[in-house]
Amino acid sequence: MSKKFFLGTNTVEDVTFLKVSGVVDEDNTLAGSLKKIDGRTVIVDLSEVTRINSCGVRDWVNWLNDLGARGKRVIFVRCSPCIVNQINLVNNFVGGGMVKSFFAPYYCPRCDLEQMELLQVEAFAGMEQPAAPPVRGGNCNQVTCEMGFDDIEEAYFAFLPRNTGQVVDAELRKHLASLSPTIQDRIKRLDTMERGEETGRTPISGMYSPLTVTTTGVSLSGRESINVVPNEAAAAPEQPANKLTALLTAAALALIGAIIAYVVFVIGDR
């Protein structure tokens, strides 16, 4: 079962680090998060987004438009394959934002090993036909590793500009350089694959560790330096399962009571 929608924010100086994970659908809380995004620059970590439906795409595009209207500069890092697919399918999926890095799927038929590799957009600068870089399997002990890109390059890298070398947005580089050394270091640590993160079809990250987020379930009322905006449905108890358990327990107790009563009745007759 896919993880429910989750959105967490952490504002440092004039930069809001934001993480979206789970399923982006009609139950998302994107609109409600706007008042918690204080920084003029927004760094969005999308490594744990597993799925997004049509309602989610609509709300996502509207959310980015609202951020743009408020003068926010949005930078996307660690985009999951799900997000890359949407960028390629929906023309305005990133709005006025800029993609800095994304995950790409790899597979080794010899070892039957799947691996995610974090790629930087700037690494594709000047390529007429973007091609996946060679990658060695993280747990591969073979002399010749057969790990290869596990998708269609032309389709997966379609969102990257071609020929001109303008794949690296000059404004992005200039904007990042204008940030304080502390913020630049945080972004660098965030935009790095951690050990053990490369395995599995869906990137799983603990990338809030460098952002010092240590709590969850923070109240949305008032102004917080660290905010967590979970989907309310995710915290709701699984009522059907609880009711079934209660009914089974009651039935078992009733059966035991009936057996005891029958035994007492039989013994009493004797």
Sequence and secondary structure as in RCSB ss.txt:
>XXXX:A:sequence
MSKKFFLGTNTVEDVTFLKVSGVVDEDNTLAGSLKKIDGRTVIVDLSEVTRINSCGVRDWVNWLNDLGARGKRVI
FVRCSPCIVNQINLVNNFVGGGMVKSFFAPYYCPRCDLEQMELLQVEAFAGMEQPAAPPVRGGNCNQVTCEMGFD
DIEEAYFAFLPRNTGQVVDAELRKHLASLSPTIQDRIKRLDTMERGEETGRTPISGMYSPLTVTTTGVSLSGRES
INVVPNEAAAAPEQPANKLTALLTAAALALIGAIIAYVVFVIGDR
>XXXX:A:secstr
     EEEEEEETTEEEEEEEEEESTT  HHHHGGG   SEEEEEEEEEEEE HHHHHHHHHHHHHHHHTT EEE
EESB HHHHHHHHH TTTTTT EE EEEEEEEETTTTEEEEEEEEGGGGTT SS        TT   SS   EE 
S HHHHTTTS  SSSTTS HHHHHHHHTS HHHHHHHHHHTS  TT SBSSS    TTGGGT       SSS  S
EEEEE HHHHS  HHHHHHHHHHHHHHHHHHHHHHHHHHHHHHH 
